[in-house]
C-alpha cells in the first residue's frame, strides 16, 4: 500500500539529533588512535593488546552495519536508533571505567556493535524524512559530519589528553560520550517519528550469518595488519570471498521465494546508480581514510609533533570538507554526478601536491607547507561523500533504505581497512628501504592514496558517461514509495 509523502514538521530537529549521535560514533573510529600510548602506559599492556582497542571497534562496527540496517527497516528505525544509542552510551562509560585491557577491549567491541547499529539508521532516516532538494541538503550535512568526524578525531583526542593528562586522560575520551549521548537520547525519544504499524517482513538470519562471517574474514587480516594479520591470516580472504558468493546466491533464492532478503542483490544490478556509487565510495575511502594514520606517523615519529600538533596539522582538510559538504548538498540536485567528478578531481590534485610538498619541503615547516594543498583536497572531499551518498541512495525504496545504507557504509569500512593497512604498509616499507627517510616515506604513501582516489574518479567518470542526465530526486515513482517504519 502506498501513501503520499507528508513532511514531518519536526524533521530538521530530529535530523540534528541523529547527526550528533552519528558524529560521536564515527569520531570514536579515529579519536582513540592518539591515546594508544596513554592506554598502554595506564593499563600496562602490550602494543598488540592495545591495538585491539582500535581494531576491535572498527571490526565490530563494519560487521553490524547491514544486519542492523535491515533490522531497522523491519522493526522501526526509531526503536533501533534509541536502543543502539543507549548501548553506545553505556559501553562508553564502561570503557572509561575499564580496570584492565581485557575489559576495555570487550567494552570497545560492544561499543563498535552499538555504533554499527546506529550508523545505518542515520541515512535511512534521511531517506524517510526528506525528499527532493531537502534530501540533498540533509545528505550534505551528513557528509560533512562523516568527513569532519574522521579528520578531527586526532585533534579532539589530543585536546582531551592535553587537558586531562597523559596517565588518565584516555578515560575521558570515552567519558565525554556519556553526557552528550544522554542528552541526544532524551531528545531523540521525543523527536524521532514513531513506526507506522507493526514489524515488516521476516529477518533473514542465514543471510546475516553468511554476510557477517564473510565480511569478518575479509576485514580481520586488514584491521590486524599492523600485528602481522596479512602475513598470518591471508588465507581468510579466500574464505571470505567464498562466503560472500554464497551470500549472493542465498539472497537471490530468498528473493525468488517472495521473502525479504537481508540485502536485495537487485539493488546493485537494477537500481540506477547504486552499484557504481557503492564501488566509488569503497575505493575513495581506501585513499581518504588511509592517509590519516600516515600523517600521524610522519608528524609524530618523524617530526616529533605531539598528538595535538599532529591533529592540528591536518585540520585544513577537515575545514575545507566541512564547508564544501554543506554546499555540495545544495549543488547535487543541479550538478548530479558531475559534482562528484569535480570533487574527486580536486582531491586528486590536492593530494598530489601534498605528496610533492612532503617530499621537498624542509621538515621543520612541513606542517605549514602542506596546509594549502590539504585545504584544496578537503574542499574536493566535501563534494564526494555526501553527493555520492545522495546519488547512490536516491532511487532506493525507503523500505530498504536501512539495509542499502548499511551496505554502502560497509563498503566504506572495508575501503578504510584496506587503505589503512596498505598505506601504512607502504610507509614502513619505504621508510626501511630509504634508511628512515620520513619525508620520502610519507610522500610515497600519500601518492598511493592519490592513486586510489584517481581510481574512484575513473568510476565516477564511467558512471557519468553511462548516465549523463541528472534525474530529479523527486519523481512520480518516489512519491509513491511506501513509508517504512
N, C-alpha and C positions, 0 to 999 in steps of 0.2 A: 504494500500500500504506500502511495506517495503523498507528500504534502508539500505545500508551498513554503518557501523559506521565509521565516519571520524573525528579524533580528532581535536578539536579546538586548534589552536596554542597558544591562549591566555588563555587556560583553568585554568592554575595554578594561573595566576594573578587574573582572575575573582574569582576563589575559595578563594583566600586570602582575597579579599574584603568581600565576604559573611561571612567568619569566623569572621572578625572584627565586622560586624553588628550583627551576631549571638551572639558573646561574650557580646556585650552591652545589648542585650535583655535578655539573661539568667542571666547576672550579676545583673540586676535590680530585680530579684526574691528574692535575699538574701541580697543585699547591703543595702537596706533601713532598715532592721531589727535593725541594730545597731544605727540607727538615730532616732528611735521612741521616746526616751525620749527628744531629742533635738526638734523634731517636736511638741511634746506635749507641751513643755515649750514655744516654739516660737509662736505657734498659740493659746495657752491657751485652748486646747481641752481636752476631757476626754480620758482615756485609751481605751474605747470601740470605740470611734470615730477614734482615730489614728490607731487602729488595722486594720481598713478598708483600710488604705494606703497600707498595705501588702496584706491583704486577697483579696481586690478588684482586685489588679493586677493579683494575682495567679488565681483567678476565671475567669476573662476575658481572660487571656492567655489560660487556658485549654479549654474554650468553643469555641475558634476561630480556633483551630488547624485543625480539619478535614475539615470544610467548606472552610477555606482558602486554604488548600492543594488541594482540588478538584477544587476550582476556578482557582488556578494557573495552574492545568492540563488543564483546559478548555480554558482560555483566554491568557495564557502565563506566565511563571514564572518570566521573566524579568519585565513585567508590574506589577505583584503583588509585587515583591521584591521592586521595586522603590517606588510604592505607599505606601507600608507598612513602609519602612524605612523613607520616608519623613514625614509620620504621626507620627512615633515614635519620630523623632527629634522635631517636632512641639509641641507635647504634653509633651515632656521632658522639653522644655522651659517653657510651661505653668505651669507645676508642680513646677518648681523652682520659678516662679513669684507669685504663689498662695497666695492671701491675707487672705484666710480663709480655714478652714478644708474642707468645702463643695466643694470649687473649687479644692483643692488638691485631694480629693477623686475622683471627676469627671475626672480630668486630669489623675489620675492613672488608672482608668477604661479604658479610651481611650488609654492610653499608653499600657495597657495589651492587648487590642484588636489588636493594631498595632504589638506588639511583637508576638502575637499568629498567626497573618497573615504572619509574616516574617519567623518564625521558619521552617515550612514545606517546604518552598522554598529552604532552605539550603540543606536538604537531597535529595530533588528532583533534584536540580541542580547537585549534585554529581552523581546521577544515570544517568543524561543526559550527563554530560561532560566526565565521565570516564568509563573505562572498565577494567576488569581483575585486575592485581596487582596494577595498578594505583588507581583503585576504593578503594581497601583495604587501600592504603596509605592515600587517601583523607579522608576516614572514620576514620582512625587513628588520623589525625589532628582534625577532627570534634569531635571525642570522647574526645580528650584531652581538647578541648575548653569547652565541656559540663562539664567535671569533674572539670576543673580549675575554671571556672566561678562560679560554685556552691560553691566551697570550699574557694575561695579567696574573695568572696563578703564581709564578715565581716572585712577582713584585709583592703581592699580598702576603705570601708566605714569609718573604724577607722582612716586611714591616712587622709582622706579628712576632717573629723571632727577635727582632731588634728591640721591640717594646717589652716582651715578656722574659727575655733572657735565653741563652743557648741551652741551659740544662733542662728546664721545664717548659720552655716556650712552645715546643712541639705539641703539647697537650692543648694549648689554646687554639691551634689550627683546627682542632676538632670541636672544641667547646664553642667557638664562635658560631657554629651552625645551629646551636640549640635555641638561643633566643630568637634569632631570625626565623628559624623553622617553625617555632611555636606560633609566632605572630602570623606567618603565612598560612599555617594550618587552620587557625581560627578564621581568618579572612576567607580562605578557600571554602570552608564549610558553609559560609554564608553566601558566597557569590557564585560558585560554580553551579551550572544548571543541573538539575536532577534528571535521572534517567526517565525516559518515557516508556512505560510498560515494563514487563519483566525481562529476564535474561533472553538473549537471542542465540539460536544455534547451539551446536554441541562443541565441546572442546576436543581438539584432535591431539590426544595425548601421545600417540605413536609418532605423529609428525613432530611434536615438540621434542620428543626424545631423540629422534634422528637428527633434527636440526641442531639441538643443543650439543650432542656428542660430536657432530661434525664440525661445528664452529669451535668447540673446545680443542679438538685435535689439530685444527689449523692454527689457532691462536696461542696455544700453550708453548710451542717451541719459540714463538716470536716474543712473547712477553717475558720469557726466561732466557732470552738471547744473551744477556749480559752475564748470566750464570752458566753459560755453556749449553743452553737449550737447543740451539741449532745443531751443535755438534753431536749431542746425545739423543735428541728427540726428533731428528729429521724424518724418521720413518713414519711419524704421525701424520705428515702431510698426505701421504698416500691413503692412509685410513680415513682421514678427514674428507678427501675428495670422493672416496667410495661411498661414505655415509651421506654426503650431500647429493650424490647421484641417486641413491636410494630414496632420499627425502623427496626429490623432484618427482620420481616415479610414484611414490606413495601419495603425494599431494594430488597428482593427476587422477589417480584412482579414486581418491576421496571425492574430488570434484565431479568425476564421471558418475558416481553413485548419488549425486544430488545432495551431498552433505557439505558442511562448511569446513574447508581445509584450514590448517594453521596459517598458511600463506598461499594465496591463489597464484599459481605459477603464470596464469594468464595475464597477471599484471605486467610481467616482463615482456610478454610477446604481443599482447593485444591492447594494452593501454598506451596511447601515444605519449612518447617522451619518458616513460617510467624506466625502462631498461637502460637506455643510454644515460639518463640522469643519475641512476644509481651507480653505474660504472664510472661516470665522470666524478661523482662525489668520492668514491673509494680511491681512485687514482690521485685526485687532488690532495686528499688527506695524507697520502704517502709523503708528499713533499711538505705540505702545510704543517702537519703535526710532528714530522720528524726533525725539523730544524731547531726546535726549542731546546732539546737536550744537547744538541751540538753547540749551540750558543752558550749554554750553561757550562759545558765542559771547557770550552775555549776561554771564556771570560774568567772562570773561577780557577781552573787548573793552570791555564796558560798565562793569564794576566794577573792573577791574584786578586780578582774582584771579590767582594763579599756577596752573599746571596742577594741582598737588596740591590747592590750596584749592578749585579748581573741582570736582575729582573728589570731594572730601570733602563738598561741599555737596549732592551728590545721593546720598550714601551711605544716607540713611534709606530710600530706595526699595529699595535692594539688601537692606538688613537686613530690612525687612518682607516682601519677596518670598521671601528665603531661608527665613525662619521659617514662613511660611504654606504654601509649596510642599510642604514635608515633611508638614505636617499634611493638606494637600489630597490627597496621595497616599493617605492613610488614609480620608479622608472621601468620596472619589469613588464608592466601592462603594455607599454608602448614599444619597448625595445625587444622583448622576448629573449630568445636565445642569443641575439646579438649582444646583449648586456653581459652574459657570462663569457662570451668570446672576447669582448673588450676587457673584462676584468682579468681573465686568465692571461691575456697578452700583457697587461700591466704588471701582473705578478711575476711573469717570466722576466720581463725587463728589469724590474726592481731587484729580484733575487740574483740575476746575472751580474748586475752592477755590484751588488753586495759581495758576491764571490770575488770579484776583481779587487774591490777595495780591501777586503780582508787579506788578500794576498800581498798587496803592495803598500798599504798604509802602515806607518810606524805603529808598533803595538801600543804605545802609550796613548795614542789618540784614536785607536780602532773603534772604541765605543761611540765616540762622537762622529767619526768619519762615515760610519755606515748608517747613521740616523736618517739622512735624506732618502737613501735608497730603500730602507725599511719602511719609511712612511709611504713612499710610492707603492711598494708591494702591498702594504696594508690597505691602501685605497682600492687597489685592484681586488684584494681578497674580499672586501666588503661587497663587491659586485659578483661574487661567485657563490658563497654558501647559501645566503637567503634566496637570491633569484633562482638558483638551481633547485632548491627545495620547493619553491613555488611552482616552477615549471614541471618538476618531476611528479608532484602530487596533484596537480590541478585537475586531471581527468580521473583520479582515483575515486571510486564511490565512497561516500562518507562512511558507509557501513564497514569498509575495510581500511579506514584511514589509520587506525592504530597499528595494525599489522604491517601496512605499507610503510608507514613512518618508521616503525621499528626495524624493518628490513633495510631501509635507506640508512639508518644510523648504524646498523650492524656492519654494513659495508664500510662506513666511515671508520668504525672502531678497528676493523681488520686492516684498513689502509693505514691507520695510525700506528698499529702494532708493526706492520711491515716497514713503514718509514722510520720509526724509532730504532728498530733493530738494524735495518740496512744502513742508514746514515751514520748511526753511532759506530757500527762495524767499519764503515769506510773511514771515519775519523780516526779510529785507533789504528787501523791498518796503515794509513798514510803517515800517521804520527810515528809509528815504529820504523817504517821504511825510510822516512826522511830524517831520522836522527832527532826525533822530538821537535820538529819544526811545526809549532802550533798554528801559525798563520796559514801555512800550506795545507795542513790537515783540515782546518776549518773551511778554507776556500774550496777544496775539492768536495767536501761533504755538502756544502751549500750548493755547489754546482750540480751535485747529484739530485738535490731537491728541485733545482731548476728544471732538470730533465724530466722529472716526474710531473711537474706542473705543465710542462710543454706537451707531454703525452695526454694529459687531461684536456689541453687546448685542442689537440687533434680530434679527440672525441667530440668536443663541442662544435668544432667546425663541420664535422661529418653530420652531426645532428642538425645543424643549421642548414646545410645543403639539402638534407633529406626533407626538412620541414621549414622552408624559408618564411612562410607566413606565420605571424604571431596570432594564434587564435585568442579570442576574448576569454577571460577566465569565467565569464558568466554566459552560458548558452542555455538553450532550451533543455538539453539533457541534464545539465547540472541542477537546474531549478527543480527538476523532478526527482532528484536523489532522495531516498528515504533518510529521515533523520535517525542517526544511531543514538543509542543511549549514552 
